[in-house]
Amino acid sequence: MSQNQTWRINTMKQIKKLLIIVIITVFALGVTAQGYKLPAYEKFKLPNGLMVYLMEQHDVPLINVSAILPAGAIYDGDNMGLASLTATSLKNGTKNYPKDKLDEELDFIGASVNTYASKEYSGLSAKFASKDKQKVLSIIKDILLEPVFDSVEFNKEKQRLLVSLEQQKESPRSVIGSYFDKLLYGDHVYGNIIQGKISTVNPLTTNDLKKFYKENYRPDGSAISIVGDFSAKEMKAMLMSLFSGWKKGTKTESNLAGKTISKPTGNRVLLVNKDDAKETTFFIGAPGISRNNPDYISIEVINTLFGGRFTSMLNDELRVNTGLTYGARSSFNTLKNGGSFVISTFTAVNTTEPAIDKALEVLNKLHLNGIDETSLTSAKNYVKGQFPPSYETSGQLSNLLTQMFWYNFDESFINNFEKNVDGLDLNKTKEIIAKYFPKDKLQFVLVGKSSEIKKIAEKYGKVTEVQIKEESKKGF
């Protein structure tokens, strides 16, 4: 290759790089100047009560589907793990598609369909080429309306879950969240463990799944959103044909999650003993907020500064300045009728006390000193910068629409996001911190070697001890 050709190639590469930088800059300026707006969508309800969201996006020939149903772990009763097993078993065969055929059909066209259960709801997500919409939507209809709960496949699914539950006992970070929820929510259904416990999963049968499905998988109270490359008119007719025959539920609807959540009256400590632990994993928390809280965005901005990003107050103190841990964070975990605030980290057994004390010190400083203008500006810019990429893809948008349905918030959350972030001033941050960030009646969960940390645990509140290898009669 001649020097002239090399020069031309290098010049073209530099020009391309400059163009990319210009495009990114223009896009970023456009987003900053105009704010991100939720694309137009259509919403309607079928006669059976199923809410439908349609959003056309013709950039790529793909379609994403999200469905949400009132069939989460809060409806498990004494059979914790039932909602989760029911959801995963939906894909183990339907009236028209035995499991092998179902998997083969989806694999052949490169489509993905997943089912799952959360604490409050069960869901389905799917992604496929727009040319295959008739086939895949027909399969989705069969999965949601015509599951057979094959006993052979169910037993395989159940054994996989039991093995997973046993393995999780070796990983404190896999189980500490469930222990914390049970401590915080007590007998309220928000304390239910999504995957269940070995003692609750073992007795489950396909009859339990069928009963749970019949009672909870219904169109009324459910929603489906479809985002991607399609004609809304054509899609509406297709969905009417596929889902209009779905019968309404017969069980009287019960708002289990709406029942009063008892609030802690003082500090409590749950010590989960793991005899071979070399670390102490801990949560420090308190009641939080529901997802549709009007201060949700302001809380997110302040929590970003406190413990929501790598350069947060918590991580700076516990990781960077003291080296007590590899990382510390805080989060607000929101639900429809409640939620939790949690500080989470882990540390060596011999640094358990200084790590907990340091986390409490940072929380106390937040209340005493608040935040300054420079820090607030940094957090606001960070949150605004992270926001548009969270709602770019068809999959993200389809999930957003069903979340709007479930948690009862509308597009103003998206359309006014930047305005609401910018509107947060120092006086408002003081109010938010005082109202939503706890400073007393804290709930502690420590997973570690009891013989070495129990005396430390007693410093923070009344201690209840359980064994990670056993299933306590106390409900943990």
DAMORA-V674334 format. One record per pair of residues at least 12 apart in sequence whose C-alpha atoms are under 7 Angstrom apart, sorted by sequence separation. I is the first residue (numbers start at 1). J is the second residue. D is the distance in whole Angstrom. If there is no record, write none. Layout:
I | J | D
I | J | D
//
This chain:
41 | 53 | 7
42 | 54 | 5
71 | 83 | 6
113 | 125 | 6
114 | 126 | 6
315 | 327 | 6
330 | 342 | 5
331 | 343 | 7
41 | 54 | 6
42 | 55 | 6
113 | 126 | 4
315 | 328 | 5
330 | 343 | 4
41 | 55 | 4
112 | 126 | 5
113 | 127 | 7
314 | 328 | 6
315 | 329 | 6
329 | 343 | 6
330 | 344 | 6
40 | 55 | 7
112 | 127 | 5
178 | 193 | 6
314 | 329 | 6
329 | 344 | 6
111 | 127 | 6
112 | 128 | 7
328 | 344 | 6
329 | 345 | 7
111 | 128 | 5
328 | 345 | 5
110 | 128 | 7
327 | 345 | 6
308 | 329 | 6
325 | 346 | 6
307 | 329 | 4
308 | 330 | 6
325 | 347 | 5
307 | 330 | 5
308 | 331 | 7
324 | 347 | 6
88 | 115 | 6
219 | 246 | 7
324 | 351 | 7
87 | 115 | 6
88 | 116 | 6
220 | 248 | 6
303 | 331 | 7
87 | 116 | 5
218 | 247 | 7
219 | 248 | 6
87 | 117 | 6
218 | 248 | 6
218 | 249 | 5
324 | 355 | 6
84 | 116 | 6
165 | 197 | 7
84 | 117 | 5
165 | 198 | 7
83 | 117 | 6
215 | 249 | 7
384 | 418 | 6
87 | 122 | 7
162 | 198 | 6
215 | 251 | 6
318 | 355 | 7
318 | 358 | 7
380 | 421 | 6
291 | 334 | 5
288 | 332 | 6
290 | 334 | 5
291 | 335 | 6
72 | 117 | 6
73 | 118 | 6
74 | 119 | 6
289 | 334 | 6
290 | 335 | 5
291 | 336 | 6
314 | 359 | 7
72 | 118 | 5
73 | 119 | 5
74 | 120 | 6
290 | 336 | 5
72 | 119 | 5
73 | 120 | 6
290 | 337 | 5
72 | 120 | 4
94 | 142 | 6
290 | 338 | 4
314 | 362 | 6
71 | 120 | 7
72 | 121 | 4
94 | 143 | 6
289 | 338 | 5
290 | 339 | 5
70 | 120 | 7
71 | 121 | 5
72 | 122 | 5
288 | 338 | 7
289 | 339 | 5
70 | 121 | 5
71 | 122 | 5
95 | 146 | 5
288 | 339 | 5
289 | 340 | 7
69 | 121 | 6
70 | 122 | 6
91 | 143 | 6
94 | 146 | 5
95 | 147 | 6
154 | 206 | 7
287 | 339 | 6
288 | 340 | 4
68 | 121 | 7
69 | 122 | 5
90 | 143 | 6
94 | 147 | 4
95 | 148 | 6
287 | 340 | 4
288 | 341 | 5
373 | 426 | 7
68 | 122 | 6
69 | 123 | 6
93 | 147 | 6
94 | 148 | 5
286 | 340 | 6
287 | 341 | 6
68 | 123 | 4
93 | 148 | 6
151 | 206 | 6
286 | 341 | 5
67 | 123 | 5
68 | 124 | 7
93 | 149 | 7
285 | 341 | 5
286 | 342 | 7
67 | 124 | 5
90 | 147 | 6
92 | 149 | 7
93 | 150 | 7
149 | 206 | 6
285 | 342 | 4
66 | 124 | 6
67 | 125 | 6
92 | 150 | 7
284 | 342 | 6
285 | 343 | 6
66 | 125 | 5
90 | 149 | 7
283 | 342 | 6
284 | 343 | 5
65 | 125 | 6
66 | 126 | 7
89 | 149 | 6
283 | 343 | 6
284 | 344 | 7
370 | 430 | 6
65 | 126 | 5
92 | 153 | 6
283 | 344 | 5
64 | 126 | 6
65 | 127 | 6
282 | 344 | 6
283 | 345 | 7
64 | 127 | 5
282 | 345 | 6
63 | 127 | 6
64 | 128 | 7
281 | 345 | 6
282 | 346 | 6
63 | 128 | 6
89 | 154 | 7
281 | 346 | 4
62 | 128 | 6
63 | 129 | 6
280 | 346 | 6
281 | 347 | 7
367 | 433 | 7
62 | 129 | 4
63 | 130 | 6
189 | 256 | 7
190 | 257 | 7
279 | 346 | 7
280 | 347 | 5
367 | 434 | 7
61 | 129 | 6
62 | 130 | 5
189 | 257 | 6
279 | 347 | 5
280 | 348 | 6
61 | 130 | 5
279 | 348 | 4
280 | 349 | 5
278 | 348 | 6
279 | 349 | 5
119 | 190 | 7
278 | 349 | 6
336 | 407 | 6
280 | 352 | 6
188 | 261 | 6
305 | 379 | 6
119 | 194 | 6
304 | 379 | 6
364 | 439 | 7
118 | 194 | 6
185 | 261 | 7
301 | 379 | 6
258 | 337 | 6
301 | 380 | 6
257 | 337 | 6
301 | 383 | 6
130 | 229 | 6
130 | 230 | 7
141 | 242 | 7
145 | 246 | 7
141 | 243 | 7
353 | 456 | 6
172 | 281 | 7
84 | 194 | 6
84 | 195 | 6
80 | 192 | 7
80 | 193 | 6
81 | 194 | 6
80 | 194 | 7
81 | 195 | 4
74 | 189 | 5
80 | 195 | 7
81 | 196 | 4
292 | 407 | 6
74 | 190 | 6
80 | 196 | 4
291 | 407 | 6
292 | 408 | 7
80 | 197 | 7
292 | 409 | 6
74 | 192 | 6
73 | 192 | 6
81 | 200 | 7
80 | 200 | 6
81 | 201 | 6
73 | 194 | 5
79 | 200 | 5
80 | 201 | 7
79 | 201 | 7
86 | 209 | 5
298 | 421 | 7
297 | 421 | 7
298 | 424 | 7
82 | 209 | 7
86 | 213 | 7
299 | 432 | 7
71 | 216 | 5
70 | 216 | 6
71 | 217 | 6
70 | 217 | 7
69 | 217 | 6
288 | 436 | 7
70 | 221 | 6
69 | 221 | 7
70 | 222 | 6
286 | 438 | 6
69 | 222 | 5
68 | 222 | 6
69 | 223 | 7
68 | 223 | 5
67 | 223 | 6
68 | 224 | 6
286 | 442 | 6
67 | 224 | 4
285 | 442 | 6
286 | 443 | 6
66 | 224 | 6
67 | 225 | 6
284 | 442 | 7
285 | 443 | 5
66 | 225 | 5
284 | 443 | 6
285 | 444 | 7
65 | 225 | 6
66 | 226 | 7
284 | 444 | 5
65 | 226 | 5
283 | 444 | 6
284 | 445 | 7
64 | 226 | 6
65 | 227 | 7
283 | 445 | 5
63 | 226 | 7
64 | 227 | 5
282 | 445 | 5
283 | 446 | 7
63 | 227 | 6
64 | 228 | 6
282 | 446 | 4
63 | 228 | 4
281 | 446 | 6
282 | 447 | 6
62 | 228 | 6
63 | 229 | 6
228 | 394 | 6
280 | 446 | 6
281 | 447 | 5
62 | 229 | 6
227 | 394 | 6
280 | 447 | 6
281 | 448 | 7
61 | 229 | 5
280 | 448 | 5
50 | 219 | 5
60 | 229 | 7
279 | 448 | 6
49 | 219 | 6
50 | 220 | 5
57 | 227 | 6
58 | 228 | 6
227 | 397 | 7
48 | 219 | 6
49 | 220 | 4
50 | 221 | 7
51 | 222 | 6
52 | 223 | 6
53 | 224 | 6
54 | 225 | 6
55 | 226 | 6
56 | 227 | 6
57 | 228 | 4
58 | 229 | 5
227 | 398 | 6
277 | 448 | 5
48 | 220 | 6
49 | 221 | 7
50 | 222 | 6
51 | 223 | 4
52 | 224 | 5
53 | 225 | 4
54 | 226 | 5
55 | 227 | 5
56 | 228 | 5
57 | 229 | 5
226 | 398 | 6
277 | 449 | 5
50 | 223 | 6
51 | 224 | 6
52 | 225 | 6
53 | 226 | 6
54 | 227 | 6
55 | 228 | 7
56 | 229 | 6
225 | 398 | 5
274 | 447 | 7
276 | 449 | 7
56 | 230 | 6
267 | 441 | 4
268 | 442 | 7
269 | 443 | 6
270 | 444 | 6
271 | 445 | 6
272 | 446 | 6
273 | 447 | 6
274 | 448 | 5
275 | 449 | 5
56 | 231 | 7
266 | 441 | 4
267 | 442 | 5
268 | 443 | 5
269 | 444 | 5
270 | 445 | 5
271 | 446 | 5
272 | 447 | 5
273 | 448 | 5
274 | 449 | 5
56 | 232 | 7
225 | 401 | 6
265 | 441 | 6
266 | 442 | 7
267 | 443 | 6
268 | 444 | 6
269 | 445 | 6
270 | 446 | 6
271 | 447 | 6
272 | 448 | 6
273 | 449 | 5
225 | 402 | 6
264 | 441 | 6
273 | 450 | 5
54 | 232 | 6
224 | 402 | 7
223 | 402 | 6
269 | 457 | 7
269 | 460 | 7
269 | 461 | 6
271 | 463 | 7
267 | 460 | 7
268 | 461 | 5
269 | 462 | 6
270 | 463 | 6
271 | 464 | 6
272 | 465 | 6
273 | 466 | 6
274 | 467 | 7
267 | 461 | 5
268 | 462 | 5
269 | 463 | 5
270 | 464 | 5
271 | 465 | 5
272 | 466 | 5
273 | 467 | 5
274 | 468 | 6
267 | 462 | 7
268 | 463 | 6
269 | 464 | 6
270 | 465 | 6
271 | 466 | 6
272 | 467 | 6
273 | 468 | 6
48 | 244 | 7
272 | 468 | 6
46 | 244 | 7
48 | 246 | 7
48 | 247 | 7
48 | 248 | 6
180 | 445 | 6
172 | 447 | 6
182 | 476 | 6
179 | 476 | 6
169 | 468 | 6
169 | 469 | 7
64 | 394 | 6
64 | 395 | 5
66 | 398 | 6
65 | 398 | 6
66 | 399 | 6
64 | 398 | 6
68 | 402 | 6
67 | 402 | 7
66 | 402 | 7
53 | 401 | 7
36 | 388 | 6
38 | 411 | 7
38 | 414 | 6
37 | 414 | 6
38 | 415 | 6
37 | 415 | 5
36 | 415 | 6
35 | 418 | 6
//
